Amino acid sequence: MSKKILILPGDGIGPEIVTEALKVLEVLRRDHGLAVEMEQGLIGGAAYEAAGKPLPDETLALARAADAVLLGAVGGPQWDRIEWSLRPERGLLGIRGELGLFANLRPAILYPQLAAASSLRAELVAGLDIMIVRELTGDVYFGQPRGIRTLESGEREGFNTMVYRETEIERIVRVAFTIAGRRRRQVCSVDKANVLEVSQLWREVAERVSKEYPAVELSHLYVDNAAMQLVRAPKQFDVVVTGNLFGDILSDCAAMLTGSIGMLPSASLDAAGKGLYEPIHGSAPDIAGKGVANPLATILSVAMLLRHTLAQVELADRIEQAVGAVLNKGLRTGDIMAEGMQRVGTQAMGDAVVAALRQQA
């Protein structure tokens, strides 16, 4: 049976990088028998301009009907001054919440060809393979009450609520333990239990859930120490599980260990494995339309889509192997450029991955 994929190009470099990912899907459909149907929708700033809100009802209906969603990026400075509820980012947060996409998987894998591009010495990052499991539908991003109020003194005060229920913690920790059981069997839970009651509950629940997975080792780090350890000795980590706010920060920090944020895909999954897949970088408005953006994170997001939602592991492997083959040839976009390599643009990099896939057929 054919599966449905909703394509949401979004804003900034989103349409450019998604175009290259669609080329990869078309090759897999034509040459490797991938049975998928694709349709496109609007989200973010593009949706606001066309429909007056960042997550139109039509887009949400398409997302609910799809088996998976592939997204480019949202946001841009032209929408910085509009009402907060209409900002492009609210579309992304909205679709995550409406679809119940609570588990964000962010792999930080260093391709050996890019060791010199890492911000750390090669010996510290060679062989790096971390999976950050970030809870995605709770924490201060969704907690209530929130807002900006005026005090009796006339001074304004902003406030947000950090909140997690036991069931929310249990389900994300179980995801982390399940993934770790297929890897090196180590889970590091990151919190701030020395000062936050939310984190005290998080740690208590993580300890309780760990008893269901006796073959997996559980450790704990405060988030400030975890950030330091990521840049001191990153290869000590296997699977890291944490809340929404801490996961947002740590996963971007881990991205730089791999040479470029332009290399890293992500998956946001619901309880049944339906997912939204996107590169972890933003819309990069400063380079939008210039044809220089790195499409590899989006292409690798397609690989995650195939692996986690469509159960097409062989095809996912083919994409990752094709990306490796392209890097072996010395092709580089500007963000991963190194001496002696060949600089290429967005389209040329996508075409190179397609050519590598066709050579596998």
KOLNU-720930 format. One record per residue (C-alpha): residue in three letters; x, y, z. Coordinates in steps of 0.05 Angstrom, whole numbers, plus 5000, padded with zeros to 4 digits. Example, Ala and Ser with C-alpha at 12.3 -4.5 7.8 and 13.67 -1.06 7.14 Angstrom:
ALA524649105156SER527349795143
This chain:
MET500050005000SER502650694982LYS504451155039LYS502851905041ILE508352415055LEU506453145067ILE511853625043LEU512354295079PRO517954715047GLY516755305094ASP521055925093GLY528056175078ILE532455625051GLY526855125064PRO524255084992GLU531355004964ILE533554435010VAL526854075005THR527354094929GLU533753674934ALA530553194983LEU524753094935LYS529652894881VAL532152344927LEU525052104941GLU523552094866VAL529651654852LEU527651174906ARG520551154879ARG522751044807ASP528850604815HIS527850244881GLY520350134885LEU518750614942ALA511150664943VAL509551374966GLU504951934947MET507052654961GLU503153294968GLN505353984991GLY502654475042LEU504155135075ILE507155275143GLY510655845178GLY511556525146ALA509356265078ALA502756035109TYR501856695145GLU502657085081ALA497756625043ALA492656455096GLY493656935154LYS496356425204PRO502555995209LEU498855335213PRO492755345168ASP487154855181GLU488354545112THR495554405128LEU493754085194ALA488553645161LEU493653425109ALA498653275165ARG493652855203ALA492052455140ALA499452345122ASP503851775145ALA509752255152VAL511452985144LEU517853275114LEU519253995133GLY524454495110ALA524955075158VAL520655645185GLY521856375203GLY525157005179PRO526457715201GLN520557985160TRP515857675211ASP519557875275ARG514758445291ILE508058105280GLU503657865337TRP506957285375SER501356795362LEU502156905287ARG509756825284PRO512356275237GLU515255885296ARG508255805325GLY506555385264LEU512054905280LEU510354865354GLY503054795335ILE503954205288ARG508353845339GLY503053935392GLU497053775348LEU500153135322GLY502752915391LEU509952895367PHE513052825436ALA519552465420ASN524952855383LEU530852445359ARG537052845341PRO543052425320ALA549852755324ILE554152335278LEU560852545251TYR562252315181PRO569652145181GLN570752575119LEU568753185161ALA573153085222ALA577253705203ALA570954125201SER569153995273SER570254545324LEU574154035366ARG580553665352ALA579653055308GLU581752565362LEU576152815407VAL570652715355ALA572952155310GLY567551615311LEU562552075346ASP555451775347ILE550652085398MET543152035398ILE539752605435VAL532552435454ARG528853085470GLU521853125498LEU518153575450THR511053745473GLY512053965545ASP516554415587VAL516655185584TYR514955175509PHE507954935523GLY506955035598GLN501355485625PRO500656015650ARG505256425606GLY505357135582ILE507557855596ARG503958245649THR504458935680LEU505658965754GLU502559485801SER509059865797GLY508159935723GLU514059485707ARG512758925658GLU514358205676GLY515057605630PHE513356915656ASN513256195632THR511655545667MET516254945666VAL511854335678TYR512253585666ARG507453035686GLU509952345706THR506852025645GLU510352515599ILE517052355631GLU515851605630ARG514251575556ILE520351975533VAL525051595579ARG522350935552VAL523951175481ALA531051325502PHE531950645536THR529050285476ILE533850635429ALA539750515476GLY538149775477ARG539749765402ARG546150165411ARG551450165466ARG546450085523GLN547850735559VAL542851285575CYS544851945606SER538952335634VAL540153085636ASP536553535685LYS537554095736ALA535153705797ASN539454115845VAL534854725836LEU528554525798GLU522854105827VAL520953915756SER527853605748GLN527353255815LEU521052905790TRP524452775723ARG530252425757GLU525752015803VAL521551775744ALA527751615702GLU530551185759ARG523950815764VAL523350685689SER530550455686LYS528749835727GLU524749595666TYR531249585626PRO536449225668ALA541149145609VAL541749895599GLU545950325645LEU542850985669SER546951585691HIS545052305708LEU548252975693TYR546153685710VAL545154065645ASP550954545656ASN555753965667ALA552753605607ALA554254205563MET561354215588GLN562253465578LEU559653515506VAL565553955488ARG570553625535ALA569552885519PRO563452795473LYS564652065457GLN562851865529PHE555551945509ASP551151425475VAL543851645485VAL542152295521VAL534952405544THR532553075569GLY526853575569ASN524754065515LEU528754675535PHE535254315554GLY534653865492ASP533954465446ILE540454765471LEU544554135478SER542753855410ASP545054495376CYS551454475416ALA552553745395ALA551353955322MET557754355320LEU561753745340THR559953435273GLY562753985231SER556354355213ILE549154415235GLY547654335161MET549153585167LEU544253395221PRO537253115211SER531753005262ALA525452605274SER519552805317LEU515152195331ASP508452035362ALA506851415403ALA505351015339GLY511651215301LYS508551735256GLY513552295248LEU515452985225TYR522453005196GLU526653625188PRO533853875189ILE535454175257HIS538154825227GLY533855435216SER531455805156ALA538056175145PRO534956795114ASP541757095101ILE543256575047ALA536156425024GLY535456434948LYS542956424936GLY543455684921VAL548955554972ALA545255215029ASN547254515050PRO541554025033LEU544753415066ALA541253485133THR534553485096ILE536552895053LEU538752525115SER532052705146VAL528952305089ALA533251715111MET530551785182LEU523451815154LEU524551165116ARG527650825177HIS523051045233THR516151125200LEU516150725135ALA520550155160GLN524750195096VAL531450085130GLU535049865067LEU533150485030ALA535150915090ASP541950585088ARG542450725014ILE541451465026GLU546651495081GLN551551105038ALA550351584980VAL551752185025GLY558251855047ALA560151714975VAL559152444956LEU563452685014ASN568752184994LYS569052534926GLY570853174961LEU564453554946ARG562854084999THR557954645009GLY560755265042ASP559155065113ILE563354435109MET568554695061ALA575854515073GLU582354615036GLY583054174975MET575654034970GLN570854234914ARG565754764933VAL558754634905GLY551954944914THR545354664938GLN543054384871ALA549754074854MET550153724921GLY543153444913ASP544753214842ALA551052874868VAL547052474920VAL542052274867ALA547752044821ALA550751634878LEU543951304891ARG543251134817GLN550050814817GLN547550344872ALA541750094829
